[in-house]
Amino acid sequence: MTDPAPDAAVEPDRAILRLEVPIASPRELRALRGALLAARATELSEIQRRAGRLNLGYGSDTSRESMSDEVATLRQRWEMLDRLIASIDAASPGDHG
């Protein structure tokens, strides 16, 4: 039996997802990056809208709790889109402008 990896003790549920996306041209890569940027902007807008409503005290206690959960989920989605964009940028320096 071997000891778990040092990272496993810190983040036991962490995994790495490897994706293969066929890209026919630099133009397609830019289009993919642009789509991810648009999705990230949409998520950020929704985070700001819902967090604003939450901070202003809209709704009942139950609906505010639900809004808080939604904001956390939206923030996680935004962060994942950010990671995807960073991965594209790291894999293709200079091809995303």
Backbone hydrogen bonds, N-H to C=O, Kabsch-Sander energy under -0.5 kcal/mol:
donor,donor_aa,acceptor,acceptor_aa,energy
8,A,5,A,-0.9
9,A,5,A,-1.0
9,A,6,P,-0.6
10,V,6,P,-0.8
11,E,7,D,-3.1
14,R,11,E,-1.4
17,L,15,A,-0.5
18,R,16,I,-0.6
19,L,17,L,-0.5
21,V,19,L,-0.5
29,L,25,S,-1.9
30,R,26,P,-2.5
31,A,27,R,-2.2
32,L,28,E,-2.6
33,R,29,L,-2.6
34,G,30,R,-2.6
35,A,31,A,-2.3
36,L,32,L,-2.3
37,L,33,R,-2.5
38,A,34,G,-2.4
39,A,35,A,-2.3
40,R,36,L,-2.6
41,A,37,L,-2.4
42,T,38,A,-2.2
43,E,39,A,-2.4
44,L,40,R,-2.4
45,S,41,A,-2.3
46,E,42,T,-2.2
47,I,43,E,-2.5
48,Q,44,L,-2.6
49,R,45,S,-2.3
50,R,46,E,-2.7
51,A,47,I,-2.9
52,G,48,Q,-2.1
53,R,49,R,-2.1
54,L,50,R,-2.4
55,N,51,A,-3.0
56,L,52,G,-1.9
57,G,54,L,-1.2
58,Y,53,R,-2.2
64,R,60,S,-2.4
65,E,61,D,-2.0
66,S,62,T,-2.1
67,M,63,S,-2.5
68,S,64,R,-2.3
69,D,65,E,-2.0
70,E,66,S,-2.4
71,V,67,M,-2.6
72,A,68,S,-2.0
73,T,69,D,-2.2
74,L,70,E,-2.8
75,R,71,V,-2.6
76,Q,72,A,-2.0
77,R,73,T,-2.3
78,W,74,L,-2.6
79,E,75,R,-2.4
80,M,76,Q,-2.1
81,L,77,R,-2.3
82,D,78,W,-2.1
83,R,79,E,-2.0
84,L,80,M,-2.2
85,I,81,L,-2.4
86,A,82,D,-2.4
87,S,83,R,-2.3
88,I,84,L,-2.2
89,D,85,I,-2.6
90,A,86,A,-2.4
91,A,87,S,-2.1
92,S,88,I,-1.5
95,D,92,S,-2.1
